[in-house]
């Protein structure tokens, strides 16, 4: 059982839609069973979210899931939410791992997306290669490249100009909410604040894998960095149509 840090009155997120989480059970490093998935969804709902777009890892070397497994998993999760009396909209896309297989998927137009936004992540250890080609292939097919948690790639922490370069290429940025309060590390928090101050943030996500992520949101929504980010950036979460 997940212990809620939210009171009976929710600490409203000021956004109704969360676009990054790992809630389909047993498919990646997120929730490992249905009970936990339902508890996490309840916690996100208490935090103020009314719509969830959950995004399992895809093409990741550690996980063997694929588009069919994700579609099957979200259908089962929807049924479970309904049977449990959880009144929330939930859909699925995915978080693609950047690499040669990602480029192959793009060229075959075999992508799970969020209103044409394609969420992807880089390796945490090494900088991406062939970036320009990949972004071109996405955009030429009408997709919108959306980079997950750009603040977490430590190899760019001393190369802040890379973020502006990506924005000029047409890449959208999805910041993790918990980065604003130093959940991942102080350096990640520093870069998150930099991106916020530059107005580079387009989407926010909880990146929920487990209860420590949802519990930390209680701190985020009371933090001045969160309110400043909303003032400095045009956040597109609630403009998405299911």
Long-range contacts (C-beta under 8 A, 24 or more apart in sequence): 1-39, 2-36, 2-39, 2-40, 2-43, 2-211, 2-214, 3-211, 3-215, 4-42, 4-43, 4-46, 4-215, 5-215, 5-218, 6-43, 6-46, 6-47, 6-218, 10-45, 10-46, 10-47, 10-48, 11-47, 11-48, 11-217, 11-218, 11-221, 11-222, 12-47, 12-48, 12-221, 13-47, 13-48, 13-49, 13-177, 13-217, 13-221, 14-48, 14-221, 14-230, 15-48, 15-49, 15-204, 15-235, 15-237, 15-238, 16-48, 16-49, 16-50, 16-51, 16-237, 16-238, 17-49, 17-50, 17-51, 17-52, 17-53, 17-237, 17-238, 17-240, 18-44, 18-49, 18-51, 18-52, 18-53, 18-204, 18-205, 18-206, 18-208, 18-237, 19-53, 19-55, 19-114, 19-119, 19-174, 19-203, 19-204, 19-205, 19-237, 19-240, 20-53, 20-55, 20-95, 20-119, 20-148, 20-149, 20-174, 20-176, 20-203, 20-205, 20-206, 20-207, 21-52, 21-53, 21-54, 21-55, 21-205, 21-206, 21-207, 21-208, 21-209, 22-54, 22-55, 22-56, 22-57, 22-207, 22-208, 22-209, 23-52, 23-54, 23-77, 23-90, 23-208, 24-54, 24-56, 24-70, 24-73, 24-74, 24-77, 24-92, 25-73, 25-77, 27-56, 27-63, 27-65, 27-69, 27-70, 27-73, 28-56, 28-57, 28-60, 28-62, 28-63, 28-65, 29-57, 29-62, 29-63, 29-209, 30-56, 30-208, 30-209, 30-210, 31-209, 31-210, 34-77, 34-80, 36-210, 37-77, 37-80, 38-80, 38-81, 38-84, 38-86, 39-211, 40-208, 40-210, 40-211, 40-214, 41-81, 41-86, 41-88, 41-90, 42-86, 43-211, 43-214, 43-215, 44-88, 44-206, 44-208, 44-214, 45-86, 45-88, 47-206, 47-214, 47-217, 47-218, 47-221, 48-221, 49-88, 49-206, 50-88, 50-89, 51-88, 51-89, 51-90, 51-91, 51-242, 52-88, 52-89, 52-90, 52-91, 53-90, 53-91, 53-92, 53-93, 53-114, 53-240, 54-90, 54-91, 54-92, 54-93, 55-92, 55-93, 55-94, 55-95, 55-119, 55-148, 55-205, 56-92, 56-94, 56-95, 57-94, 57-95, 57-97, 58-94, 58-95, 58-96, 58-97, 58-112, 59-96, 59-97, 59-99, 59-101, 59-102, 59-105, 60-97, 61-97, 67-94, 67-110, 67-112, 70-94, 70-112, 89-242, 91-242, 93-119, 94-119, 95-119, 95-120, 95-121, 95-148, 96-120, 96-121, 97-121, 97-123, 98-122, 98-123, 98-128, 98-134, 99-123, 102-134, 103-130, 103-133, 103-134, 103-137, 106-134, 106-137, 106-138, 106-141, 106-143, 107-137, 109-141, 111-143, 113-143, 114-146, 114-240, 115-240, 115-241, 116-142, 116-143, 116-144, 117-143, 117-144, 117-146, 117-172, 117-203, 117-240, 118-143, 118-144, 118-145, 118-146, 119-146, 119-148, 119-174, 120-145, 120-146, 120-147, 120-148, 121-147, 121-148, 121-149, 122-147, 122-153, 124-152, 124-153, 124-154, 126-155, 127-153, 127-155, 127-156, 131-166, 131-169, 132-169, 135-169, 135-170, 135-171, 139-170, 144-170, 144-172, 145-169, 145-170, 145-171, 145-172, 146-171, 146-172, 146-173, 146-174, 146-202, 146-203, 147-171, 147-172, 147-173, 147-174, 148-174, 148-205, 148-207, 149-174, 149-175, 149-176, 149-179, 149-205, 149-207, 150-174, 150-175, 150-191, 150-195, 151-175, 151-176, 151-179, 151-188, 151-189, 151-191, 151-192, 151-195, 152-176, 152-179, 152-184, 152-188, 154-187, 154-188, 156-191, 157-187, 157-190, 157-191, 160-191, 160-194, 163-194, 163-195, 163-198, 163-200, 164-198, 164-200, 167-200, 172-202, 172-203, 172-236, 173-200, 173-201, 173-202, 173-203, 174-201, 174-202, 174-203, 174-204, 174-205, 175-201, 175-203, 175-204, 175-205, 175-229, 176-204, 176-205, 176-206, 176-207, 177-204, 177-205, 177-206, 177-207, 177-217, 177-220, 177-226, 178-206, 178-207, 178-213, 178-216, 178-217, 178-220, 180-220, 180-223, 180-225, 180-226, 180-229, 181-216, 181-219, 181-220, 181-223, 181-225, 183-213, 183-216, 189-225, 192-225, 193-225, 196-225, 196-228, 196-229, 196-232, 196-233, 197-228, 197-232, 199-232, 199-233, 199-234, 200-233, 201-229, 201-232, 201-233, 201-235, 202-233, 202-234, 202-235, 202-236, 203-235, 203-236, 203-237, 204-229, 204-235, 204-237
